[in-house]
Each structure stands twice: as structure tokens, then as C-alpha cells.
Amino acid sequence: MMADQNHQVYIAREIVHHYSQLRQLQPAEQTILDLLRNQWSSMKMLDIGVGGGRTTQHFSRVVQEYIGIDYSEEMIAACQKRFHNQSKLFEVVDARDMSQFPDNSFDFILFSFNGIDVLSHRDRLKVLQEISRIGKSGGYFFFSSHSLQGLEREFNWKNKISLNPLTTYVNLIMFGLLRFFNPSLSRQQIKDADYEIIQDESHNFRLKQYYVRPQEQLNQLQADFDNVKMYSWQSGLELVTEQDLSSNTDMWLYYLCEIK
Ligand SMILES: C[S@@+](CC[C@H](N)C(=O)[O-])C[C@H]1O[C@@H](n2cnc3c(N)ncnc32)[C@H](O)[C@@H]1O
């Protein structure tokens, strides 16, 4: 099953080590850190899929209360080691069952760096519901997810040609591998789909990840969230106009949502 296979990746020693070395915020995360600067000090935050604690150092020092959770015991152990004075901030919890947290517990819920994409479609919807239950009304949910629109552009060998022959060579090899690991996938299928499960290059093609068309993502959020804003992960800028969105080729986007 997709979820079990992906879980195996996140307990692997070299992967845990990789995440525990990461430090920098992604541009869109920095944008949100700045945007909500007047609110952090009164916020209770849940950092879902905290991994090796990349985001912990940036957020835990500005919020009133911080909890980082992950379904990988190994990731949580790495966080406890990394932040040994604050080891109580971390817990092993699967986002698909957050029943230990009462309704309306958090002001800000983060699921960063596409963590939600390793779940199946059904589990994803369940997690969105759980987040809306444990989030306070008027609070925020901020997450990123792979973009099918970005993948559509990637899935075209013509876009692999660069002025640098070595870059072209590497691009074409990676494209060949993407096709090899996803043999039944075509460009037309990507064009027509709302979402697809793709075995992509992250962690050497070991993960199966959910790629979603931005409009489909908005549809999934509609029932439980309001005022959804989208941000380019690369530039950190909000995609304000329809043109910003339709011309966007980021491989993933960040979504800032208000909890209903
Ligand atoms: C791509 S890593 C990102 C780690 C960290 N947030 C970062 O940005 O460096 C995704 C993380 O989400 C966690 N994760 C995936 N599905 C989860 C679930 N259902 N419940 C809790 N954590 C989950 C994985 O174990 C992994 O640590």
C-alpha cells in the first residue's frame, strides 16, 4: 500500500539523517512567518510531519506553544536529540488519527514540505477533516502540495533541452527514469487528471506522491476552510491573479487557509 511504502522511507536511517540536517525555511514559509508576525505570540501551533525539525527552530521561538508530531518514531527521536532541552515538544502521532487532540486546540497548523502528499486520496481527505476539527475557527492551516500543473510541464522532453549539454543529458536521464517508474502515465493523462499518484525523483524514486491540480486542491478545501491563498514555493510570492496561477510552473505550491 502507498502509505506503508512511504512510511518505510521515512524511518530509513539515511532519510532521517537528511531531514535532521535541514535548517532553512522555504521562501513561502518565510513569507507566512513575516505575514503573521503580530499574531505568533498568542498562537498555539501544531507542526505536522515535523521530520527532523527544520521548521521547529523558526516557529517554536515565536509562538506561545509549539508541538511537533510525526508518524515516524525515528524522526521524532532525531528531533528530541536535536532539541534535547525541549524534547517534550515532540510526539509520535499519525495525522490520520489525531484523536488525542481535542476539538479547537490550535491556532496555526503546519504540514510543510509536501508531507501530506505521501498519503492516499482517502487519507488526505481524512487528514483535512481532522485538521479542521482540531484547528480553532479563524485559525490557520498552512501546507504545501505537489502541483499537477508543474508536472505537466516537466512531462515533456522538449522542456529538457538546455544550452548546457550536460544539463540536457541529466534532464533527459531523469525524465527517462520518471517514465520508467510510471510506465502507464502519459502527458494527456496528466492534462486530464485532477490528481495523480507519481513515483517521482525524491529520495531516488522511493516515494509515491500525490500531485494535485490547484483547482482540485481548492475544491478539497472548500468545505472546511475559507480565504485560501496560494504561494509559489520558489519565490514565496502569493499567486494573486488568474494569470499568476495559470502561468505558474512550480513543482509544488503552498496554501494558506483559514479554518471555518
Ligand atoms: C517531506 S518530509 C518533511 C519534514 C519536515 N517537515 C521538513 O520540512 O523538513 C515529510 C514528513 O511528514 C511525515 N509524515 C508523512 N505522513 C504523515 C502522517 N500521516 N502523520 C504524521 N507525519 C507524517 C514524514 O514522516 C516526514 O517526516
PDBQT file of the ligand as one rigid body, heavy atoms in Angstrom, charges set to zero:
ROOT
HETATM    1  C1  LIG A 301       8.993  15.666   3.280  1.00  0.00    +0.000 C 
HETATM    2  S1  LIG A 301       9.150  15.308   4.980  1.00  0.00    +0.000 S 
HETATM    3  C2  LIG A 301       9.229  16.938   5.647  1.00  0.00    +0.000 C 
HETATM    4  C3  LIG A 301       9.814  17.025   7.025  1.00  0.00    +0.000 C 
HETATM    5  C4  LIG A 301       9.866  18.419   7.628  1.00  0.00    +0.000 C 
HETATM    6  N1  LIG A 301       8.544  18.986   7.808  1.00  0.00    +0.000 N 
HETATM    7  C5  LIG A 301      10.668  19.343   6.750  1.00  0.00    +0.000 C 
HETATM    8  O1  LIG A 301      10.056  20.194   6.111  1.00  0.00    +0.000 OA
HETATM    9  O2  LIG A 301      11.901  19.222   6.691  1.00  0.00    +0.000 OA
HETATM   10  C6  LIG A 301       7.504  14.787   5.396  1.00  0.00    +0.000 C 
HETATM   11  C7  LIG A 301       7.338  14.322   6.824  1.00  0.00    +0.000 C 
HETATM   12  O3  LIG A 301       5.942  14.044   7.033  1.00  0.00    +0.000 OA
HETATM   13  C8  LIG A 301       5.836  12.886   7.834  1.00  0.00    +0.000 C 
HETATM   14  N2  LIG A 301       4.503  12.314   7.614  1.00  0.00    +0.000 N 
HETATM   15  C9  LIG A 301       4.005  11.819   6.473  1.00  0.00    +0.000 A 
HETATM   16  N3  LIG A 301       2.759  11.347   6.664  1.00  0.00    +0.000 NA
HETATM   17  C10 LIG A 301       2.464  11.541   7.977  1.00  0.00    +0.000 A 
HETATM   18  C11 LIG A 301       1.334  11.252   8.773  1.00  0.00    +0.000 A 
HETATM   19  N4  LIG A 301       0.277  10.622   8.297  1.00  0.00    +0.000 N 
HETATM   20  N5  LIG A 301       1.365  11.617  10.068  1.00  0.00    +0.000 NA
HETATM   21  C12 LIG A 301       2.453  12.238  10.597  1.00  0.00    +0.000 A 
HETATM   22  N6  LIG A 301       3.562  12.505   9.884  1.00  0.00    +0.000 NA
HETATM   23  C13 LIG A 301       3.571  12.167   8.588  1.00  0.00    +0.000 A 
HETATM   24  C14 LIG A 301       7.005  12.007   7.386  1.00  0.00    +0.000 C 
HETATM   25  O4  LIG A 301       7.361  11.030   8.327  1.00  0.00    +0.000 OA
HETATM   26  C15 LIG A 301       8.100  13.047   7.160  1.00  0.00    +0.000 C 
HETATM   27  O5  LIG A 301       8.848  13.243   8.326  1.00  0.00    +0.000 OA
ENDROOT
TORSDOF 0
